Amino acid sequence: MSPGMAERRLDGKVALVTGAGARGSLTGTGQATAILFARHGARVLLADRDLGRARATERQIAEEDGEASVFEADVTDEQACLALTEACIERHSRLDIVVNNVGAFGPGKVTDIESETWARALDGNLKSAALVSKFAVPRMAAGGGGSIIHVSSIDGLRAGASHNVPYSVAKGGLITLTKAMAVHHGRDNIRVNCIAPGHLHAPFVASMTEEQLELRRKAGPLGTVGDAWDVAWAAVFLASDEARWISGVILPIDAGLLAATPLAVIEHLT
Ligand SMILES: NC(=O)c1ccc[n+]([C@@H]2O[C@H](COP(=O)([O-])OP(=O)(O)OC[C@H]3O[C@@H](n4cnc5c(N)ncnc54)[C@H](O)[C@@H]3O)[C@@H](O)[C@H]2O)c1
């Protein structure tokens, strides 16, 4: 559904989305968010360490007469995060919205931890969001404030079926970061919120079997398949002025999964 002019919620705003490309053929959460932001009138800076992926999103936005440009940055690198936020100000003179969407897998139980995997997961999911925010906050504050959205996971709130301690610890850290930033930068009129997607049908699932995908669908009380667009619609709301009094919130987008105890959904799984 494409909004008409009267329904454009982000008109005049400048948004930065990290990980705005997508691996493979399924739409990624950063990609869908960038496309919806542009449909809602935002000028979007598409950051990705893979320029080709960011350009694919840029092309989709251009085909719809939206406004977007790309910037190559590995957001685990501090200097790249500085350059990214500076580029945003150079191109658009302001920064209103940041979506810290980049993630990195981190498999294993605590007994499986390897320093390299641990560092990759913590850097990719948590350090990246903190570093982009480090340089974005003063620039947003200078323009009168804005909205920062971190993309965590239900794995940051509960232990999942797949063993992924480095990933879930990093995603849990994003939740703490959300609350700290919401408190510390509230007086700058910067709202900081966090989206926690559940069993999405997004690039992440490319290697899963049909059986695994079906189990993921059935585990949610709604029993339907969610995708990147479900995350993107929530991001549009949290980025918009309609959410002007919402800060420090963790919003699960999970078909009701976190509301259920395991026994509550077992009838749907067997
Ligand atoms: N798909 C799910 O089920 C699910 C569930 C919960 C949370 N998430 C989270 O959603 C987010 C997006 O996941 P996805 O599967 O849609 O995206 P994805 O894996 O397709 O990645 C999106 C883009 O991020 C880029 N990227 C990766 N690391 C980067 C870095 N260090 N710097 C800059 N760009 C980088 C990639 O090149 C890619 O184009 C992640 O944070 C993920 O943890 C996904």
The ligand as an ORCA input file, in Angstrom:
! r2SCAN-3c Opt
* xyz 0 1
  N      15.111    -12.010      9.766
  C      14.820    -12.265     11.026
  O      14.192    -13.273     11.378
  C      15.281    -11.300     12.072
  C      14.771    -11.473     13.322
  C      15.172    -10.621     14.301
  C      16.033     -9.576     14.009
  N      16.531     -9.407     12.771
  C      17.461     -8.298     12.562
  O      17.075     -7.485     11.459
  C      18.252     -6.850     10.936
  C      18.340     -7.018      9.431
  O      18.362     -8.370      9.100
  P      18.102     -8.804      7.584
  O      18.163    -10.304      7.580
  O      16.896     -8.101      7.065
  O      19.343     -8.101      6.824
  P      20.573     -8.646      5.959
  O      21.308     -9.723      6.692
  O      20.105     -8.888      4.577
  O      21.588     -7.397      5.999
  C      21.166     -6.124      5.503
  C      22.382     -5.414      4.952
  O      23.307     -5.124      6.007
  C      24.580     -5.026      5.412
  N      25.609     -5.095      6.451
  C      25.946     -6.162      7.199
  N      26.933     -5.823      8.061
  C      27.231     -4.520      7.839
  C      28.150     -3.602      8.390
  N      28.994     -3.966      9.371
  N      28.174     -2.329      7.947
  C      27.321     -1.931      6.963
  N      26.423     -2.770      6.376
  C      26.379     -4.043      6.812
  C      24.617     -6.163      4.408
  O      25.564     -5.919      3.382
  C      23.180     -6.178      3.885
  O      23.050     -5.522      2.640
  C      19.442     -7.438     11.678
  O      19.819     -6.568     12.714
  C      18.881     -8.740     12.235
  O      19.574     -9.165     13.360
  C      16.159    -10.240     11.787
*
